[in-house]
Structures are given as C-alpha cells and as structure tokens.
Amino acid sequence: MKIVFSRKGFDSAAGGGASPIVDGVPVSLPIPAGVASNTSYGALGLGEHAQAASRGKLGEADLCHHDPMFTGDGNCIFGQVGAAQTHLANQGVGVGDIFLFFGLFREEASGEPHHRIFGWMEVERMVHLASCSEEERDEFRAHHHPHVLAMHGSNDCLYVGPGGTANRASPALRLTVEEGPPSLWNRPSWLKRGGLTYHDRADRWLRGRRLKSVARGQQFVADIGRRKAPREWLAEVLEDLRAS
C-alpha cells in the first residue's frame, strides 16, 4: 500500500493566501482555474472566503479548478496530469492506495498559517482520459470535472473512489509543528529518510521527529507495504477525518 500526501488548495502562490477554518471546520479553497472550468467560487458557496483569502483578487464570479471534487455521495474524483501524474505512475500508485489531501490553512486572517490534512480518498478506479470510453467521459462531464471539460495533457488521469473531508480541525490532522513555519512538520515515528519521495536530503530529517517538507511539489509518496505501524497511523488519521 502507498500513502500519497497530496498538496491542494490555496497558498501564497496559488490564490494568494491560506484557506480558512470556519466555525472549527477546515474549508479548502480550490486554486484559480487554469485550462478549463465552468465552476465559480460563488457556485461552491466560497465567494466570500476566496475574496478574503486572496485579499480581493478573487471573488464570487471567478472560476476555480474544482479538484479534488468531493461529490456529496461519499466519493471523490481527483485529476492528475503532467509531471505530477508521471511521478504517481512511476511510484506505482493505483487501486487500493490512499491519498491524504493537505493544504495551507489558518484560523482567522491574523491566525497562524499551517499545513493540515483536510481530506482523503481511497483509489477504487483509475480513468485514463486519452483512452477511456465516451461513456466514462460522460460520467465525469456530468460532474463538470475540469480534467474532463478539457484535456490538460496526454497523460491526464482521474483517480476515483470513496473519500471525504474533515468535519473539524483536529489537532491530530495538523502537520506543521506548533509555532513553526508551515513547512516544518511533525512526522510519525514510522516515517524515516528514504520513505517519502522528494525528501531524500539528509538535512530535511531533523531531530525530534521533525521533517522540513519541500516548498513546492504536489505529490509525496510513502510506500508502506504491509508494515503494521504506518497502517495503524493511517487508520487513526482516517478515523479522525471521518469523525463528526
């Protein structure tokens, strides 16, 4: 089994600020639209939050890249393309693996920005958009998924399966150390150097079970195989994400 730490949503570069925590619930703001979208922040009920987080650069009418897409029936549709998809393919990510979506959040406009896990998906199916059937395309067009509205690249792929978002900003889902910069993470004891892609440098693995995460990059893959400790950690994370 593989766990994919997948960076999503607003940050200082994409959107201009952190996603908010509203009434104790993390609300991930999709990044502004790139290649294709017919979904606005207003349509998702996120207009005011996008305007506040972007300091007025974005608002109700602006289109967003609604991905990952949580469909409301307990499922998730997530598109990847280009170098990010190539990396996932090279790592053998597929059916049965777990995406843990994380992003930059803050409690209030003056709150401390930090990384936290806000959602998950278990891969049940992969749809390669360059070769899938028209019936499959129609299935995802009905959801207005941006990767189906217009191909983003020749290796465009959808990952589909059960998934959802956190109902509370649990301290257990926070990655950033207290009072630390967002990129300085607490790491579980099972996660060690060599066990997370893009993090091979020795100076990233600090004492006190801390990890200096890379500043950019979308997908960090941990191949946990059949090991007990990471599976127990994952079970606790998923239980926290699913808690009401």
Secondary structure, DSSP 4 states (H G I P E B T S, - for coil): -EEEEEE-S-BTTTBSSPEEEETTEE-PPPPBP-S----BTTTTT-HHHHHHHTTTSS-TTSBB---SEE-SSSEEEEEE-HHHHHHHHHTT--TT-EEEEEEEEESSTTSPPEEEEEEEEE--EEEETTTS-HHHHHHHHTTT-HHHHS--STT-EEEEEEEEE-SS--GGGB-BPTTS-TTEEE--TT--TTSSTT---GGGEETTTEEE--SS-SEEEEE-TT-HHHHHHHHHHHHHHH--
